[in-house]
Amino acid sequence: MTYAPAISSILSPEYLAEFVIKHYGFDGKTTCRILKTGINHSYLIATSDKKYVLRVYYYDWRKESEIIEELQLLDYLRDNDILVSYPIKDCNGKYINRIPALEGERFAVLFSYAEGESIRTPSEGVIYSLGVTMAKMHQLTINRSVKRKDYNANTLVNWAFQSAKKHFTEPSIEMEYFQRANSIISSEFNNADTNNLRRGIVHLDLWYENMKVKNESQITVFDFDNCGNGWLFLDIAFSLTTLFRNEPNKGNFESKMASFYQGYESIISISEEEKRLIPYGGLAIWLHYTGIHIQRFNDFSNQFLSQEFLKFWIQSVNRWMEYNEIKIHNL
């Protein structure tokens, strides 16, 4: 039978259960179920005594060399006592397998299961622990690099703005905001005091859905799919931006932000220039993910990406900028 071409498919959990039994030597009662079909597809693998997460990368989303860099980073962090969801080798000693999906060959990697819970509005104690965890991670990644994307004003925001112009073709105040933000971020980043900015490998997506918390102080970080090279304050910026968005009580947010800084700076200092740029870093990454939404419209974001969503998205990040007393554009 000849099948119609596909741009994306959801692989059968039953097929993947047999796949991991064969390739990882798991017992015959091993089960598989879908956890999330997002940018990549994640499946929960359960043996008789252990859990794992199988990530099946979207077709042509990452080069194999980029995935190798991601996995090497995870091994490096794990070897240095950072709690991460780390890759598991198969029976042949390989981390990466290839699966012949309908749309083409897709990469698959098995990861350890992160114990704990994802907490949307964490306590001050959890936020303190996040600061400690992130600082320890940055201690290890400072002045290091991976052979992946370099994150700067152009690759974060200008790329996203150019993508947005092609998708949202009608004039709108949100696109005017996007254009103005692109210009301001470019100016701030290009004129930054780089002597007081630490650079290294960044996660770029450190928010509550990509970490599990256990006993308030034990934080396991996962989903390094967006890792790359950039200023380390970018990780701080995105975490604080998402914390701000999810914390309705801004008095509570300020207390939690103070706890984060206290935890982080118990390990390593944050320069005044880094702190000055944190609001812009949060804005830059927020807008960057608009570009990702557009890039993956056909298979991922079409259920929510619209002019109304753009309005909501821009208004959300503008509240963050207003909180930091930075005016981008009238909305």
One Martini backbone bead per residue (centre of mass of N, CA, C, O) as a GRO file, in nm:
protein
  331
    1MET     BB    1   0.097   0.035   0.021
    2THR     BB    2   0.030   0.375  -0.037
    3TYR     BB    3   0.123   0.666   0.129
    4ALA     BB    4   0.071   0.958   0.242
    5PRO     BB    5   0.222   1.223   0.316
    6ALA     BB    6   0.399   1.355   0.606
    7ILE     BB    7   0.482   1.595   0.873
    8SER     BB    8   0.333   1.424   1.108
    9SER     BB    9   0.356   1.194   1.392
   10ILE     BB   10   0.213   0.947   1.615
   11LEU     BB   11   0.343   0.717   1.793
   12SER     BB   12   0.295   0.413   1.905
   13PRO     BB   13   0.305   0.290   2.221
   14GLU     BB   14   0.318  -0.011   2.148
   15TYR     BB   15   0.563   0.008   1.967
   16LEU     BB   16   0.755   0.141   2.184
   17ALA     BB   17   0.750  -0.087   2.383
   18GLU     BB   18   0.889  -0.290   2.193
   19PHE     BB   19   1.138  -0.117   2.139
   20VAL     BB   20   1.252  -0.108   2.437
   21ILE     BB   21   1.266  -0.407   2.484
   22LYS     BB   22   1.473  -0.459   2.257
   23HIS     BB   23   1.695  -0.210   2.307
   24TYR     BB   24   1.697  -0.234   2.656
   25GLY     BB   25   1.597  -0.507   2.797
   26PHE     BB   26   1.317  -0.514   2.884
   27ASP     BB   27   1.049  -0.625   3.008
   28GLY     BB   28   0.745  -0.760   2.883
   29LYS     BB   29   0.570  -0.545   3.080
   30THR     BB   30   0.625  -0.302   2.936
   31THR     BB   31   0.521   0.038   2.917
   32CYS     BB   32   0.332   0.289   2.715
   33ARG     BB   33   0.283   0.651   2.724
   34ILE     BB   34   0.160   0.953   2.677
   35LEU     BB   35   0.259   1.279   2.778
   36LYS     BB   36   0.365   1.460   2.513
   37THR     BB   37   0.271   1.668   2.217
   38GLY     BB   38   0.502   1.877   2.114
   39ILE     BB   39   0.783   1.961   1.992
   40ASN     BB   40   0.808   1.696   2.122
   41HIS     BB   41   0.783   1.349   2.206
   42SER     BB   42   0.648   1.207   2.509
   43TYR     BB   43   0.719   0.904   2.700
   44LEU     BB   44   0.608   0.665   2.927
   45ILE     BB   45   0.819   0.435   3.086
   46ALA     BB   46   0.726   0.107   3.231
   47THR     BB   47   0.837  -0.102   3.448
   48SER     BB   48   0.828  -0.301   3.724
   49ASP     BB   49   1.055  -0.069   3.876
   50LYS     BB   50   1.054   0.166   3.644
   51LYS     BB   51   1.117   0.494   3.506
   52TYR     BB   52   1.076   0.668   3.188
   53VAL     BB   53   1.181   0.883   2.908
   54LEU     BB   54   1.069   0.915   2.576
   55ARG     BB   55   1.223   1.085   2.311
   56VAL     BB   56   1.070   1.213   2.012
   57TYR     BB   57   1.180   1.369   1.759
   58TYR     BB   58   1.119   1.581   1.543
   59TYR     BB   59   1.130   1.605   1.223
   60ASP     BB   60   1.412   1.790   1.156
   61TRP     BB   61   1.480   1.958   1.425
   62ARG     BB   62   1.748   1.792   1.480
   63LYS     BB   63   2.057   1.726   1.475
   64GLU     BB   64   2.257   1.484   1.576
   65SER     BB   65   2.485   1.672   1.677
   66GLU     BB   66   2.299   1.833   1.872
   67ILE     BB   67   2.216   1.597   2.051
   68ILE     BB   68   2.496   1.520   2.144
   69GLU     BB   69   2.551   1.786   2.291
   70GLU     BB   70   2.320   1.759   2.492
   71LEU     BB   71   2.412   1.484   2.620
   72GLN     BB   72   2.693   1.575   2.710
   73LEU     BB   73   2.591   1.788   2.905
   74LEU     BB   74   2.434   1.600   3.092
   75ASP     BB   75   2.675   1.427   3.177
   76TYR     BB   76   2.841   1.658   3.297
   77LEU     BB   77   2.638   1.744   3.513
   78ARG     BB   78   2.607   1.472   3.652
   79ASP     BB   79   2.916   1.435   3.720
   80ASN     BB   80   2.861   1.729   3.893
   81ASP     BB   81   2.582   1.699   4.072
   82ILE     BB   82   2.348   1.747   3.878
   83LEU     BB   83   2.007   1.740   3.852
   84VAL     BB   84   1.913   1.524   3.586
   85SER     BB   85   1.785   1.418   3.290
   86TYR     BB   86   1.932   1.134   3.166
   87PRO     BB   87   2.084   0.936   2.950
   88ILE     BB   88   2.026   0.611   2.797
   89LYS     BB   89   2.159   0.321   2.717
   90ASP     BB   90   2.165   0.070   2.519
   91CYS     BB   91   2.264  -0.252   2.442
   92ASN     BB   92   2.488  -0.096   2.235
   93GLY     BB   93   2.571   0.194   2.367
   94LYS     BB   94   2.334   0.386   2.281
   95TYR     BB   95   2.150   0.691   2.273
   96ILE     BB   96   2.071   0.690   1.962
   97ASN     BB   97   1.779   0.646   1.776
   98ARG     BB   98   1.601   0.516   1.490
   99ILE     BB   99   1.280   0.604   1.341
  100PRO     BB  100   1.047   0.495   1.090
  101ALA     BB  101   0.857   0.724   0.996
  102LEU     BB  102   0.636   0.851   0.776
  103GLU     BB  103   0.810   1.134   0.739
  104GLY     BB  104   1.065   0.993   0.872
  105GLU     BB  105   1.351   1.004   1.040
  106ARG     BB  106   1.370   0.955   1.394
  107PHE     BB  107   1.471   1.052   1.700
  108ALA     BB  108   1.574   0.860   2.000
  109VAL     BB  109   1.553   0.909   2.366
  110LEU     BB  110   1.647   0.792   2.680
  111PHE     BB  111   1.533   0.887   3.006
  112SER     BB  112   1.531   0.972   3.303
  113TYR     BB  113   1.330   1.003   3.584
  114ALA     BB  114   1.173   1.271   3.733
  115GLU     BB  115   1.133   1.339   4.052
  116GLY     BB  116   0.824   1.477   4.143
  117GLU     BB  117   0.708   1.818   4.100
  118SER     BB  118   0.523   2.056   3.932
  119ILE     BB  119   0.542   2.413   4.017
  120ARG     BB  120   0.383   2.701   3.948
  121THR     BB  121   0.374   2.815   4.268
  122PRO     BB  122   0.630   2.853   4.443
  123SER     BB  123   0.810   2.870   4.705
  124GLU     BB  124   1.066   3.025   4.857
  125GLY     BB  125   1.227   2.764   4.900
  126VAL     BB  126   1.225   2.669   4.604
  127ILE     BB  127   1.350   2.927   4.484
  128TYR     BB  128   1.613   2.906   4.632
  129SER     BB  129   1.690   2.630   4.508
  130LEU     BB  130   1.693   2.730   4.219
  131GLY     BB  131   1.923   2.928   4.254
  132VAL     BB  132   2.132   2.719   4.335
  133THR     BB  133   2.110   2.532   4.089
  134MET     BB  134   2.175   2.741   3.869
  135ALA     BB  135   2.451   2.829   3.978
  136LYS     BB  136   2.586   2.551   3.962
  137MET     BB  137   2.548   2.525   3.661
  138HIS     BB  138   2.702   2.788   3.581
  139GLN     BB  139   2.975   2.704   3.699
  140LEU     BB  140   3.000   2.477   3.468
  141THR     BB  141   2.922   2.665   3.194
  142ILE     BB  142   3.126   2.865   3.212
  143ASN     BB  143   3.317   2.913   2.929
  144ARG     BB  144   3.139   2.733   2.762
  145SER     BB  145   3.050   2.509   2.480
  146VAL     BB  146   2.835   2.444   2.204
  147LYS     BB  147   2.731   2.292   1.891
  148ARG     BB  148   2.526   2.549   1.875
  149LYS     BB  149   2.342   2.796   1.935
  150ASP     BB  150   2.362   3.144   1.934
  151TYR     BB  151   2.257   3.381   2.174
  152ASN     BB  152   2.098   3.677   2.055
  153ALA     BB  153   1.933   3.934   1.925
  154ASN     BB  154   1.900   3.798   1.647
  155THR     BB  155   1.821   3.493   1.731
  156LEU     BB  156   1.589   3.576   1.923
  157VAL     BB  157   1.427   3.837   1.783
  158ASN     BB  158   1.466   3.901   1.483
  159TRP     BB  159   1.380   3.626   1.382
  160ALA     BB  160   1.094   3.639   1.507
  161PHE     BB  161   1.000   3.897   1.364
  162GLN     BB  162   1.030   3.797   1.072
  163SER     BB  163   0.828   3.566   1.111
  164ALA     BB  164   0.582   3.737   1.204
  165LYS     BB  165   0.547   3.909   0.944
  166LYS     BB  166   0.457   3.653   0.771
  167HIS     BB  167   0.208   3.571   0.956
  168PHE     BB  168   0.136   3.878   1.049
  169THR     BB  169   0.013   4.089   0.801
  170GLU     BB  170  -0.149   4.263   0.976
  171PRO     BB  171  -0.186   4.541   1.123
  172SER     BB  172  -0.052   4.603   1.462
  173ILE     BB  173   0.026   4.677   1.786
  174GLU     BB  174   0.187   4.416   1.838
  175MET     BB  175   0.389   4.452   1.599
  176GLU     BB  176   0.495   4.721   1.697
  177TYR     BB  177   0.606   4.612   1.957
  178PHE     BB  178   0.797   4.405   1.835
  179GLN     BB  179   0.969   4.607   1.677
  180ARG     BB  180   1.056   4.778   1.920
  181ALA     BB  181   1.182   4.549   2.084
  182ASN     BB  182   1.396   4.472   1.881
  183SER     BB  183   1.547   4.744   1.893
  184ILE     BB  184   1.602   4.760   2.200
  185ILE     BB  185   1.752   4.493   2.241
  186SER     BB  186   1.977   4.546   2.042
  187SER     BB  187   2.088   4.793   2.190
  188GLU     BB  188   2.136   4.672   2.473
  189PHE     BB  189   2.322   4.436   2.384
  190ASN     BB  190   2.534   4.601   2.209
  191ASN     BB  191   2.584   4.809   2.480
  192ALA     BB  192   2.699   4.624   2.668
  193ASP     BB  193   2.890   4.521   2.951
  194THR     BB  194   3.084   4.249   2.884
  195ASN     BB  195   3.278   4.246   3.139
  196ASN     BB  196   2.987   4.192   3.321
  197LEU     BB  197   2.937   3.919   3.147
  198ARG     BB  198   2.839   3.605   3.148
  199ARG     BB  199   2.949   3.312   2.969
  200GLY     BB  200   2.774   3.023   2.807
  201ILE     BB  201   2.571   2.772   2.889
  202VAL     BB  202   2.225   2.744   2.805
  203HIS     BB  203   1.894   2.649   2.841
  204LEU     BB  204   1.624   2.873   2.799
  205ASP     BB  205   1.381   2.681   2.976
  206LEU     BB  206   1.343   2.779   3.293
  207TRP     BB  207   1.067   2.618   3.411
  208TYR     BB  208   0.831   2.436   3.575
  209GLU     BB  209   0.803   2.217   3.331
  210ASN     BB  210   1.147   2.167   3.357
  211MET     BB  211   1.085   2.070   3.663
  212LYS     BB  212   1.151   1.890   3.967
  213VAL     BB  213   1.012   1.860   4.301
  214LYS     BB  214   1.179   1.760   4.614
  215ASN     BB  215   1.166   1.855   4.929
  216GLU     BB  216   1.219   2.165   4.810
  217SER     BB  217   1.554   2.106   4.744
  218GLN     BB  218   1.497   1.903   4.501
  219ILE     BB  219   1.619   1.966   4.169
  220THR     BB  220   1.511   1.862   3.846
  221VAL     BB  221   1.643   1.893   3.527
  222PHE     BB  222   1.500   1.946   3.194
  223ASP     BB  223   1.493   2.004   2.875
  224PHE     BB  224   1.770   2.076   2.654
  225ASP     BB  225   1.671   2.149   2.354
  226ASN     BB  226   1.766   2.480   2.380
  227CYS     BB  227   2.049   2.468   2.402
  228GLY     BB  228   2.330   2.705   2.435
  229ASN     BB  229   2.480   3.016   2.364
  230GLY     BB  230   2.536   3.264   2.632
  231TRP     BB  231   2.413   3.456   2.855
  232LEU     BB  232   2.339   3.369   3.181
  233PHE     BB  233   2.101   3.572   3.241
  234LEU     BB  234   1.883   3.433   3.067
  235ASP     BB  235   1.792   3.220   3.271
  236ILE     BB  236   1.702   3.413   3.487
  237ALA     BB  237   1.500   3.576   3.320
  238PHE     BB  238   1.295   3.350   3.250
  239SER     BB  239   1.227   3.258   3.534
  240LEU     BB  240   1.121   3.538   3.635
  241THR     BB  241   0.907   3.585   3.420
  242THR     BB  242   0.735   3.328   3.482
  243LEU     BB  243   0.694   3.387   3.779
  244PHE     BB  244   0.544   3.652   3.738
  245ARG     BB  245   0.309   3.538   3.570
  246ASN     BB  246   0.222   3.307   3.801
  247GLU     BB  247   0.215   3.552   4.016
  248PRO     BB  248  -0.045   3.742   4.130
  249ASN     BB  249   0.131   3.833   4.375
  250LYS     BB  250   0.369   4.082   4.383
  251GLY     BB  251   0.468   4.054   4.669
  252ASN     BB  252   0.544   3.757   4.643
  253PHE     BB  253   0.738   3.791   4.410
  254GLU     BB  254   0.950   3.965   4.555
  255SER     BB  255   1.019   3.751   4.767
  256LYS     BB  256   1.104   3.532   4.561
  257MET     BB  257   1.323   3.689   4.417
  258ALA     BB  258   1.497   3.725   4.666
  259SER     BB  259   1.538   3.420   4.711
  260PHE     BB  260   1.677   3.363   4.448
  261TYR     BB  261   1.920   3.552   4.486
  262GLN     BB  262   2.014   3.428   4.748
  263GLY     BB  263   2.072   3.148   4.633
  264TYR     BB  264   2.258   3.221   4.399
  265GLU     BB  265   2.461   3.415   4.579
  266SER     BB  266   2.566   3.170   4.755
  267ILE     BB  267   2.754   3.087   4.498
  268ILE     BB  268   2.712   3.343   4.289
  269SER     BB  269   2.749   3.633   4.137
  270ILE     BB  270   2.562   3.922   4.031
  271SER     BB  271   2.572   4.163   3.828
  272GLU     BB  272   2.450   4.472   3.759
  273GLU     BB  273   2.432   4.427   3.452
  274GLU     BB  274   2.266   4.172   3.464
  275LYS     BB  275   2.026   4.292   3.621
  276ARG     BB  276   1.957   4.513   3.410
  277LEU     BB  277   1.903   4.285   3.169
  278ILE     BB  278   1.677   4.089   3.261
  279PRO     BB  279   1.421   4.211   3.135
  280TYR     BB  280   1.526   4.182   2.839
  281GLY     BB  281   1.569   3.876   2.846
  282GLY     BB  282   1.275   3.797   2.891
  283LEU     BB  283   1.166   3.931   2.635
  284ALA     BB  284   1.342   3.782   2.427
  285ILE     BB  285   1.244   3.491   2.488
  286TRP     BB  286   0.944   3.533   2.458
  287LEU     BB  287   0.967   3.618   2.154
  288HIS     BB  288   1.114   3.369   2.053
  289TYR     BB  289   0.864   3.173   2.099
  290THR     BB  290   0.703   3.292   1.871
  291GLY     BB  291   0.885   3.179   1.650
  292ILE     BB  292   0.834   2.884   1.722
  293HIS     BB  293   0.533   2.883   1.677
  294ILE     BB  294   0.559   2.948   1.374
  295GLN     BB  295   0.750   2.720   1.286
  296ARG     BB  296   0.519   2.508   1.435
  297PHE     BB  297   0.224   2.536   1.313
  298ASN     BB  298   0.144   2.265   1.155
  299ASP     BB  299   0.185   2.071   1.442
  300PHE     BB  300   0.143   2.265   1.718
  301SER     BB  301   0.013   2.589   1.718
  302ASN     BB  302  -0.272   2.599   1.560
  303GLN     BB  303  -0.466   2.590   1.822
  304PHE     BB  304  -0.350   2.903   1.928
  305LEU     BB  305  -0.236   3.064   1.691
  306SER     BB  306  -0.315   3.413   1.695
  307GLN     BB  307  -0.408   3.730   1.726
  308GLU     BB  308  -0.512   3.688   2.016
  309PHE     BB  309  -0.259   3.553   2.124
  310LEU     BB  310  -0.063   3.781   2.066
  311LYS     BB  311  -0.199   3.978   2.253
  312PHE     BB  312  -0.161   3.812   2.511
  313TRP     BB  313   0.151   3.777   2.490
  314ILE     BB  314   0.226   4.080   2.491
  315GLN     BB  315   0.078   4.165   2.750
  316SER     BB  316   0.232   3.980   2.941
  317VAL     BB  317   0.524   4.101   2.892
  318ASN     BB  318   0.451   4.398   2.948
  319ARG     BB  319   0.408   4.364   3.253
  320TRP     BB  320   0.704   4.305   3.308
  321MET     BB  321   0.814   4.575   3.203
  322GLU     BB  322   0.643   4.761   3.385
  323TYR     BB  323   0.753   4.652   3.650
  324ASN     BB  324   1.053   4.756   3.540
  325GLU     BB  325   1.014   5.041   3.409
  326ILE     BB  326   0.962   4.965   3.089
  327LYS     BB  327   0.918   5.115   2.779
  328ILE     BB  328   0.802   5.020   2.458
  329HIS     BB  329   0.471   5.034   2.405
  330ASN     BB  330   0.167   5.111   2.328
  331LEU     BB  331  -0.157   4.924   2.413
   0.00000   0.00000   0.00000
